[in-house]
Amino acid sequence: MTEVGKALVSGVTGGIGGQVVDQMASQGWDLILMARQQTQAQKLRERLMHEYPGQSFWAYAADMMDRASLSATLTQISHDHPSLNALINLAGVLSGQPRHSEAGIEWHVHGNVLAAHQIQEALRASLARGADTGRKSVVLHMSSGAANGAKDPWRKGGTPNFGKPGMMGAYATSKAMIAAMVAHDAAEWASEGILLRAVDPGPTATGMARGDGVPVLVRPFSGWFKKPETSARQILAALPPEAMNGASGLFVARGRQRRMPRLAANTGFQDQVAEFIRQSA
Ligand SMILES: NC(=O)c1ccc[n+]([C@@H]2O[C@H](COP(=O)([O-])OP(=O)(O)OC[C@H]3O[C@@H](n4cnc5c(N)ncnc54)[C@H](OP(=O)(O)O)[C@@H]3O)[C@@H](O)[C@H]2O)c1
């Protein structure tokens, strides 16, 4: 292992994920690459091994929407990598169609919240061991500025209403939920030497920004969004443990700490999200 550290990155085939991987590799990180398809993860691994022969790269596959598949892969990863310094969770979904996972959970909530939590929990012991050396481990989960427009799914009581599909609906809700999860879990995880941070990459010209989950009027302008390499650089500003005054449980956008979206900052909402995650596990 190099002295820079070892990190797991999910969503490495994505517009932003690909750039995060390239920038971290150029900084000297050893990287565990997690993708939906093994062939894609392996292809990326081979390119990186060729470009950075002094570093180590591993390839794993898992479908975030399939709890069992994700669990099997994560068990293997935590066995193969008992010590980790960072987790950057970039895999995410945005759909304009009403969809549910096989577990019957709203698509965005499953992909952007429950899968992220499953990854975080499965790697908790490895991240804590990574922090044993005295240097804190860091987890970055992707939120979004859309979280600022999210409505509380529990506002009417009873069964949660995550909203219609799309960026301004269930996607926004899921991104408020992941930020709330980060705020809720931060103190407990900090006691194990692990810092949790929610990051908004900002509007970025990737496949997701051109997809059917983005409002029709916004889609034609997605070509003018930030380049993925710019977003990757801003995301990675939150990676050094000492960045952001060494704080945990915070919201980062454009490379700086920002105010947590109002709903995510609400401790009642944070407790609801934590309970929902616990019940869905
Ligand atoms: N682009 C933006 O404007 C923007 C703004 C704010 C936040 N974000 C967030 O930033 C993150 C990265 O977004 P992006 O723009 O880079 O999106 P992207 O290009 O669509 O990449 C999404 C990544 O998630 C992976 N993924 C999707 N479904 C999966 C599944 N079921 N199992 C495993 N992997 C799956 C994709 O893998 P495949 O290649 O196999 O599909 C891909 O690697 C996301 O969390 C997104 O919500 C993006």
The ligand as an ORCA input file, in Angstrom:
! r2SCAN-3c Opt
* xyz 0 1
  N     -24.480     15.306    -12.375
  C     -25.017     16.188    -11.546
  O     -25.434     17.289    -11.961
  C     -25.133     15.878    -10.062
  C     -25.554     16.914     -9.209
  C     -25.681     16.646     -7.847
  C     -25.404     15.376     -7.363
  N     -24.979     14.411     -8.211
  C     -24.694     13.080     -7.636
  O     -23.342     12.721     -7.933
  C     -23.240     11.294     -8.058
  C     -22.572     10.946     -9.388
  O     -23.418     11.435    -10.428
  P     -23.018     11.469    -11.980
  O     -23.499     12.753    -12.492
  O     -21.595     11.085    -12.152
  O     -24.000     10.337    -12.527
  P     -23.789      9.217    -13.629
  O     -22.825      9.632    -14.673
  O     -25.174      8.808    -14.029
  O     -23.130      8.029    -12.767
  C     -23.882      7.276    -11.848
  C     -23.038      6.118    -11.350
  O     -23.856      5.325    -10.483
  C     -23.798      3.966    -10.931
  N     -25.029      3.225    -10.687
  C     -26.291      3.584    -11.019
  N     -27.153      2.593    -10.699
  C     -26.402      1.598    -10.164
  C     -26.712      0.316     -9.642
  N     -27.961     -0.149     -9.599
  N     -25.693     -0.433     -9.173
  C     -24.414      0.002     -9.207
  N     -24.061      1.209     -9.693
  C     -25.049      1.993    -10.168
  C     -23.583      4.067    -12.434
  O     -23.132      2.829    -12.921
  P     -23.468      2.347    -14.437
  O     -22.447      3.032    -15.301
  O     -23.323      0.872    -14.414
  O     -24.875      2.794    -14.718
  C     -22.557      5.193    -12.496
  O     -21.279      4.710    -12.196
  C     -24.658     10.748     -7.916
  O     -24.869     10.335     -6.588
  C     -25.532     11.960     -8.221
  O     -26.812     11.864     -7.622
  C     -24.838     14.624     -9.547
*
